[in-house]
Every structure is written in structure tokens, then in C-alpha cells.
Amino acid sequence: MIIQLSGDLTYAGYLLVFTVATLACFVSIHRVQQLEASGTRRGLTALLLTSGGWALSYLGYFLVPDPGLKTAFYVVGLVVGLATVGAWLYFCSAFTGRTLHRSTGLRRAAVAIFLVVLAVKVTNSYHGLYFATRTATEPFPHLAVTHGPAHWIVVGLCYALTFVGYFMLFERLRQVSYKTWPFGLLVAVTGAPFALNFVGHATPLLVDVSHEPLGVAVFAVGVSFVFRERFQAIGLADGDDKPILIVNERDQLREYNGAAAALFPALDRLDVIGQPLWSVVPSVAEALDSESGVLSVRDGGEIRYYQLTESPFAAGRSPVGRLVLFTDITERERDRRELQRQNERLEEFASVVSHDLRNPLQVLRGAFEGARETGDLSHFDRGERALDRMETLIDDVLSLARQGQPIDETEPISLASLAASCWGVIEAGDADLVVETDLDLVADPDRFRQLLENLFRNAVEHGGDDVTVRVGRLPEGNGFYVADDGPGIPVDDREAVFESGYSTTDGGTGFGLAIVSEIVDAHGWEIKVSGRAADDAPDGHTESGARSRAATGASFEITGISSPDGVDGSEAA
């Protein structure tokens, strides 16, 4: 009685699990239809249909009492089970962006193999190479199946093809840095029927038949329910050569594609999925919050610009979050910025004409009037000085206009060598130049020469004939400095010194550092002033964050340069 009860419970258990597997597969088909990618949708639909059909055939195998019908249902299961391999490979190829599922040659080969194996299976009653049947009584009366050599050959082929599909999926998941362990867990569950097969073959506790329909059903339903949104997001993110990020409704990073990982090295960390966007790529979060939505990124030796656009993203009716798309607008943004710089220079030129040139013109007119009225030729000396002032202003304005133009040709340059050459052509008096470290960089030699000459002249003009100017490589290796031990520049004036016309010395035009700023911008570099002015702080203290080269003095630090091998200087350091 106890043995019979145990057998009845086992029989009921088989009916239950195969019924659940059948219904779960067929019900999941509706959910899969919401996938946007047609190839993935067709492949997963076919996988659910064949998986459900395979489980249904086993349900018939257990339900019907006639041995002939049982055998027929088992053969149908063998045929439908073989078809699941084709559906699986179609899904894997479509989802991972491959074209294998669209290859006419591969399709024909797959159909030919399927028909050959089908013929072997359905003609088993004539040759007996695939399986044999016998009546068994434990754990309940059923038709036991003993597999022949043809079965194991086909099974080996099927599992080999199945692992090809697993490889394609795992490779794609790694490409988009998706955590693969949940998917691996689902794959492990799919392999659980191996243990059931072993128990059924070695003991009377289970039926000695293939339990693979249960594993395949679990996988197909798991993909359609548990991973559907993930697969939708991954497929979308990896289906575009533009950088793409997907964030959830809490602004946490959900997915990204390979192009985004190449643009932002911070995405290479294993723990970025689920982290707030601002903590992983803060520049992107700031650009999204800005009015323009334009992001600048240093890519190798140049700065590229991207327009960020956001759009809601959902998998079917389930909200996934927002898709952030990066559109490269580098050329357009460079043209816009160049036009803006030209407009600013036009305004500066207008200011020079209306103000700076007007003063020496008035002096010249006064000199002519004085000479005409008095006949005193000394008035012409004052007029000559006014003409010299006008000539200097015009030369500086023209130089400012030229230095703001885009860089056409560059070449490798030694900072130490060019600094020594530039120092030899300026009026330095008793001032000294000390080259502390050398640096190899890539720049326009003529413009870089003027940059150094202007910085040296500025140091001598403000620091005196006995000033010491130091040149060297920044500790980070991504730039250089030109520092002096003169009176320095007050913190409040450090932005203004690069404005056209700003000068604190009599007779200065105020264009020297403006020209330096234009040359820096044209190269795509950055410049800032550090150091300490004599009246900024008590002796022994320096401005927070500044690299003080002397007790007092100014330090112009230029960063963002490229070395001759084409990489950022900080990488080459």
C-alpha cells in the first residue's frame, strides 16, 4: 500500500510539473510579443512554442494508457525537442546582433540536419538505433525508454549547439558590462535535469526518461519574465554605435553599451550598475542638468563635444527608465565656439578702436595743434610717442586675431629648448631663466613661441629686471608651468588678467596675456594662474591648492597637452 501510494504521488508529481511547464511556456508567449526587436521576439516566441510543445508531448506520454500512443507521444517529443535547438540558436543570434539566423546557407544546412535526424527518429521501429521500450512498474506503471547510440550522438550535437548559444549570450552580456551571475544561475537551473536523468536511470525513484523539457521550459520562461526588461535594455544599448546610457527612475545606472565604456573609463568598474549616475560619470549628470545639454570630453589628445538627449524607455508596459543618447557634435560645436570667439574679438577690436586708439589720436591731434600754434617742434616728440602707441596697439590686436584661429599644423617640441630660444629674444635685463624640467609636447611652433615670449615679457614687466623665471613640467605630467618670484597676481584679478585691454603697468596694451589665452584655447589646452601675491597672506602661507614656486610670485599653469606619441601627458608620465 505504501509503495503504491508513493508511486501515485510520483505520477501526480510528473503530471503537475509537465502541466505547469506547458502552461507557463504558452502563457509567456503573449508577454514576449511586447519586445521591440523583431528578431529577438521571433526567436524567443519560437523557443517558448517548442518548449511548451515538448513538455506537452511528455504530458501526453504519461497520460495515455496505450503503449503505442505512449511511443507516438515520445517520438513527437523527440522531434519537437530537436526543434527547440533551432529556436534557441535563432534567438541567441538575433539578440546578440549577429546575422547567423538570416544566413540562407545556414538555414538550409539546419533544415537538412533536422530532416535527417527526424527520419532516424520516426523510423526507429525499423532499425532500433535510437531507443527501445519496455514495460516498467516502478515508481509507477509506465513505458520505460532505453536510449540507443543514435540518441546519444544527437544529444551530443544538440548540447554542443546549445553551448554555442550560451557563449554568444555571455559574450554580449560582458560587452555591455551586465552582471552575468543571475543569467549563469538560470543556466545552472536549466542543467538540473541531468541530475533527474541520473536518478531515473540509477534508481526506481524517478522514471528513466529525459527530463530536459523541464529545464528548457524553465529557461524560456525565465528569459521572458525575469530577464525580458534586461534583454530589452541590453539589446537597445548595444544596438547602436553611439554611446548610450540607460538609467532607472532613481537616476541609477542600469545599462550602457561598448561605445559609452570606451568614452568613459569609469564604467569599467564592476560595481557601477545600480550606482547613481552622478557618482559614476558626474560630468554627464551635470551636462543633463545644464540648459545646453552639451558635454565636452577629452578623447586622447583632443576635446570632443556631445549633445545629450533623454527619452523615456520602457519594455512593453514596464517602465525601465530613461535612455541617454550621445550625439557627436564636435565639428558643429567647434564652429560655434570659433564664431563666438570671432564675435568676441570683433567686440574687442571695436573697443580698441573706440577707446584705446582714440586716446593716442587725441594726443596726436593735440601735438599737431600745439606745433601749429607755437611752432615748437618738441610737440612732434609727443605725437611720435602717440603714433608708436597706436602702432603697438594695432600690432597686438592683429596678433590677437591671428592667434585665435584654429591650429592647422603641429610638430613635436622640447619645452626646455624652445624656452631658452625665446628667452634670448626678449629684453630681460638682469632677469634669469631657470628650466627645472623638460617636457616633450605637440604644438604649433610659431604660436607656442609667442606664448612663451609673452609670458616671459609679462614676468619681466611686472617682476623687474632681477626677476627669476622658472619653467618646468607639472608633477601630474599633463602640462607645464611658467613661474616667477615677482609680486604675483592678487586672487581677485586672476581671471581678469586674460581679458583684452587689462593692464596694471603704464604704457601696457593689456593684450599680452589675452594672446596667451587665445593660443592656449586654439590648442585645446587650459590655463590658470596660481602662486601668491605679496599681500595675499602672511609669510609661510600660500593659497589653498596652488603650487607656489617661490615665497611670492605668479605661476601660469597650462594643462591638457599631448605628448608626441599622441597620448595625454598625464598618461605618458
SVG drawing of the C-alpha trace seen along z (x, -y; Angstrom):
<svg xmlns="http://www.w3.org/2000/svg" viewBox="-5 -130 77 135">
<polyline fill="none" stroke="black" stroke-width="0.4" points="0.0,0.0 2.8,-2.4 4.7,-1.6 1.5,-2.2 0.8,-5.5 4.4,-6.6 4.0,-5.7 0.7,-7.5 2.3,-10.6 5.2,-10.4 2.9,-10.0 0.8,-13.0 4.0,-15.0 5.1,-14.3 1.7,-15.3 1.8,-18.5 5.3,-19.7 4.8,-19.0 1.4,-20.7 2.9,-23.7 5.8,-23.8 3.4,-23.6 1.1,-26.3 4.0,-28.6 5.5,-28.4 2.3,-29.1 1.2,-31.9 4.6,-33.6 4.2,-34.0 1.9,-37.0 4.5,-38.7 7.2,-38.2 5.2,-39.9 5.9,-43.3 9.6,-43.1 10.6,-45.7 13.4,-43.9 11.7,-41.7 14.4,-39.0 14.7,-38.6 10.9,-38.5 10.5,-35.8 13.3,-33.7 12.0,-33.8 8.5,-33.1 9.7,-30.0 11.6,-28.9 8.5,-29.1 6.3,-27.4 8.7,-24.5 9.5,-24.2 5.8,-24.2 5.1,-21.6 7.9,-19.4 6.5,-19.5 3.0,-18.9 4.2,-15.8 5.6,-14.4 2.3,-15.1 0.6,-13.0 3.2,-10.3 2.3,-10.0 -1.5,-10.4 -2.4,-7.9 -2.6,-4.3 -1.9,-2.6 1.8,-1.7 1.6,-2.5 0.3,-6.0 2.9,-6.5 5.6,-5.7 4.0,-8.1 3.9,-10.9 7.5,-10.2 8.6,-10.4 6.7,-13.7 8.6,-14.9 11.9,-13.9 11.1,-15.9 9.8,-19.0 12.8,-18.8 15.2,-18.9 13.3,-22.0 14.0,-23.8 17.7,-23.9 17.0,-25.8 14.7,-28.2 17.4,-28.7 20.1,-29.5 17.8,-31.9 17.1,-33.8 20.8,-33.9 21.9,-35.2 19.2,-37.8 19.6,-39.1 23.4,-39.4 23.3,-41.3 24.6,-38.6 23.3,-37.6 23.6,-33.8 19.8,-33.5 19.4,-35.3 22.0,-33.3 20.3,-31.3 23.2,-28.7 23.0,-28.1 19.2,-27.8 19.4,-25.2 22.0,-23.2 20.0,-23.3 16.8,-22.1 18.8,-19.3 20.3,-18.1 16.8,-18.4 15.2,-16.2 18.0,-13.6 17.6,-13.3 13.8,-13.4 14.0,-10.4 16.1,-8.4 13.7,-9.1 10.5,-8.3 11.8,-5.2 13.2,-3.9 10.7,-1.0 12.5,0.4 16.2,0.1 16.0,-0.4 19.1,-2.6 17.5,-5.5 15.6,-3.9 13.9,-0.8 10.9,-0.5 9.9,1.9 7.2,2.1 8.2,0.9 6.3,0.9 8.3,-1.4 7.9,-4.1 4.5,-3.6 3.5,-1.6 4.9,-3.3 6.7,-2.7 10.4,-2.9 12.8,-4.0 16.3,-2.8 18.3,-5.1 20.5,-3.8 23.7,-5.1 21.9,-7.4 20.2,-9.1 23.5,-10.0 25.1,-11.2 22.1,-13.6 22.1,-14.6 25.8,-15.5 25.2,-17.6 22.3,-19.4 24.3,-20.3 27.2,-21.4 24.9,-23.8 23.2,-24.9 26.6,-25.9 27.3,-27.9 24.2,-29.9 25.3,-30.3 28.6,-31.6 27.0,-34.2 24.8,-35.4 27.6,-35.5 29.9,-37.4 27.2,-40.0 26.5,-40.4 30.1,-41.0 30.4,-43.6 27.8,-45.7 29.2,-45.0 26.0,-43.4 26.3,-41.2 26.3,-37.6 25.8,-35.7 22.0,-35.9 22.0,-34.6 24.5,-31.9 22.2,-30.9 19.4,-30.4 21.6,-28.4 22.5,-26.2 18.8,-25.6 18.5,-24.6 21.1,-21.9 19.3,-20.4 17.5,-17.8 20.9,-16.0 20.6,-15.1 17.0,-13.9 18.1,-11.8 20.7,-10.2 18.3,-9.4 15.8,-8.0 18.4,-5.8 20.1,-4.6 17.1,-4.2 13.4,-3.4 12.6,-6.8 12.0,-8.5 11.1,-7.5 14.0,-6.6 13.2,-9.2 14.8,-12.5 13.8,-15.4 15.3,-18.1 11.8,-19.6 11.6,-20.9 15.0,-22.6 14.3,-24.2 10.9,-25.4 12.4,-27.0 15.0,-28.8 12.5,-30.0 10.0,-31.3 12.8,-32.8 14.1,-34.7 10.6,-36.0 9.7,-37.0 12.8,-37.6 15.2,-38.9 12.8,-40.4 13.4,-44.0 17.1,-43.4 17.4,-41.8 15.3,-44.7 17.6,-47.3 20.8,-45.4 19.7,-44.9 18.9,-48.5 22.0,-49.8 24.3,-47.5 22.4,-48.0 23.9,-51.5 27.4,-52.7 26.7,-55.9 27.4,-56.0 24.2,-55.1 23.4,-55.0 20.2,-53.7 19.3,-55.0 16.3,-54.0 13.7,-56.3 16.0,-56.9 18.9,-58.1 20.8,-54.9 22.9,-53.5 21.1,-50.4 22.9,-49.6 25.4,-51.1 27.0,-50.0 30.5,-49.5 30.8,-52.9 30.0,-54.5 32.5,-52.4 35.2,-53.5 34.3,-57.1 34.1,-56.9 36.8,-54.6 35.0,-54.9 32.3,-52.5 34.9,-49.7 34.4,-49.2 32.4,-46.1 30.2,-47.8 28.8,-50.7 25.5,-49.1 23.0,-50.3 25.1,-53.3 23.9,-56.9 24.8,-58.4 26.4,-61.5 28.8,-59.3 29.9,-57.3 30.1,-59.9 29.4,-63.3 30.2,-65.3 27.2,-63.5 24.9,-64.3 26.0,-68.0 25.5,-68.2 22.0,-66.7 21.1,-69.4 22.6,-72.2 20.5,-74.3 22.5,-73.4 22.9,-69.7 26.4,-69.7 29.1,-67.6 32.8,-68.1 35.1,-65.0 38.8,-64.8 39.4,-61.9 43.1,-61.2 44.7,-64.5 41.5,-66.4 38.3,-67.6 35.1,-66.2 31.6,-67.6 28.4,-65.6 24.8,-66.6 22.9,-64.7 19.3,-63.8 17.0,-61.9 13.9,-59.8 11.7,-57.6 12.3,-53.9 10.0,-51.1 9.9,-47.4 6.3,-46.9 4.3,-48.4 7.0,-48.1 9.0,-51.4 12.7,-50.8 13.9,-54.4 15.5,-56.9 17.8,-56.4 20.6,-58.9 22.0,-59.2 25.3,-60.9 25.4,-62.6 28.8,-63.7 28.6,-67.4 32.3,-68.2 32.6,-69.9 29.4,-71.9 30.4,-72.9 33.9,-73.9 32.4,-76.1 30.0,-77.6 32.7,-78.3 35.0,-79.7 32.2,-82.0 31.7,-83.1 35.4,-83.8 35.4,-85.8 32.4,-87.8 34.1,-88.5 37.3,-89.6 35.2,-91.9 33.8,-93.5 37.3,-93.8 38.5,-95.4 35.6,-97.8 36.6,-98.6 40.2,-99.3 39.1,-101.5 36.6,-103.4 38.7,-103.7 42.3,-102.6 43.1,-104.2 41.1,-107.3 43.4,-108.4 46.6,-108.4 44.7,-110.0 43.7,-112.8 47.3,-113.1 48.5,-113.3 45.9,-115.9 47.0,-117.9 50.6,-117.7 49.8,-118.9 47.8,-121.8 50.5,-122.8 53.1,-122.7 51.0,-124.7 50.2,-127.4 53.6,-127.7 56.0,-126.4 57.7,-124.4 58.9,-121.1 59.0,-119.3 55.3,-118.7 56.2,-116.3 58.0,-114.1 54.8,-113.7 53.0,-113.0 55.6,-110.4 55.1,-108.6 51.3,-108.6 52.0,-107.0 54.2,-104.4 51.4,-103.6 48.9,-103.3 51.3,-101.0 51.8,-98.8 48.0,-98.6 47.4,-97.7 50.1,-95.0 48.7,-93.5 45.2,-93.5 46.2,-91.8 48.3,-89.3 45.2,-88.6 43.1,-88.0 45.7,-85.6 46.3,-83.6 42.7,-82.8 42.5,-80.9 42.3,-77.1 45.6,-75.2 46.5,-73.7 49.9,-72.1 51.7,-70.9 55.0,-69.2 57.0,-67.8 58.6,-70.5 61.0,-70.4 59.9,-72.9 63.4,-73.4 64.9,-74.1 62.2,-76.5 62.1,-78.3 65.9,-79.0 65.5,-80.3 62.6,-82.6 64.4,-84.0 67.2,-85.1 65.0,-87.4 63.2,-89.3 64.7,-92.3 65.3,-90.5 67.9,-92.8 69.4,-91.0 66.5,-88.6 67.2,-84.9 65.6,-81.9 65.8,-78.5 64.5,-75.4 63.8,-73.0 62.5,-70.1 62.0,-69.4 58.7,-68.3 58.1,-67.0 54.8,-68.2 53.0,-68.7 52.1,-72.3 52.2,-74.9 55.9,-76.1 55.3,-79.7 52.3,-80.2 53.9,-78.3 57.0,-80.6 54.8,-83.7 53.0,-82.1 56.4,-81.7 57.7,-85.1 54.5,-86.8 54.7,-85.0 58.4,-85.9 57.8,-89.6 54.9,-89.7 57.1,-88.3 59.9,-90.8 57.5,-93.8 55.8,-93.1 58.7,-91.4 61.5,-93.8 64.9,-93.3 66.1,-91.0 63.2,-88.6 63.8,-84.8 61.5,-82.9 61.2,-79.2 59.9,-76.7 59.2,-73.0 56.8,-70.1 53.9,-69.9 54.0,-67.0 51.0,-65.4 52.8,-65.3 49.9,-66.7 51.3,-70.2 53.9,-72.8 54.3,-76.0 56.0,-79.4 56.5,-80.9 58.3,-83.9 59.3,-85.4 57.8,-88.8 55.0,-90.5 52.4,-87.9 48.8,-88.5 46.0,-89.0 43.4,-86.2 40.6,-88.6 42.5,-89.6 43.5,-86.2 40.6,-85.8 40.7,-89.4 44.4,-89.2 43.4,-87.2 40.9,-89.9 41.9,-92.1 43.0,-95.6 43.6,-94.6 46.9,-96.1 48.4,-97.3 51.5,-99.0 51.8,-102.4 52.1,-102.0 50.9,-98.4 48.3,-97.4 46.7,-94.7 46.8,-92.2 49.9,-90.1 48.1,-87.6 44.9,-87.7 47.1,-86.5 48.4,-83.7 44.8,-82.7 43.9,-82.6 46.9,-80.4 46.0,-78.0 42.4,-77.8 43.4,-77.2 45.4,-74.2 42.6,-72.9 44.6,-73.4 43.6,-75.1 45.5,-77.8 45.2,-79.0 47.1,-81.3 48.3,-80.2 51.0,-81.2 50.6,-84.1 50.7,-87.8 52.8,-89.6 49.8,-90.9 47.6,-87.8 48.7,-86.0 51.3,-86.1 54.7,-84.8 54.8,-81.0 51.3,-80.6 50.1,-80.0 46.8,-79.9 45.0,-76.6 45.6,-74.2 48.2,-76.4 51.7,-75.2 53.8,-78.0 57.2,-78.2 58.6,-80.9 57.6,-82.9 55.7,-85.3 55.1,-85.4 52.8,-84.2 52.7,-80.7 50.9,-80.2 50.0,-76.5 49.0,-75.1 47.4,-71.6 45.7,-69.2 48.7,-68.9 49.5,-65.9 52.9,-64.2 54.5,-63.3 53.2,-59.7 49.6,-61.0 48.5,-60.4 47.6,-62.8 50.6,-63.9 49.3,-62.5 49.2,-59.1 52.7,-59.4 54.0,-60.4"/>
</svg>
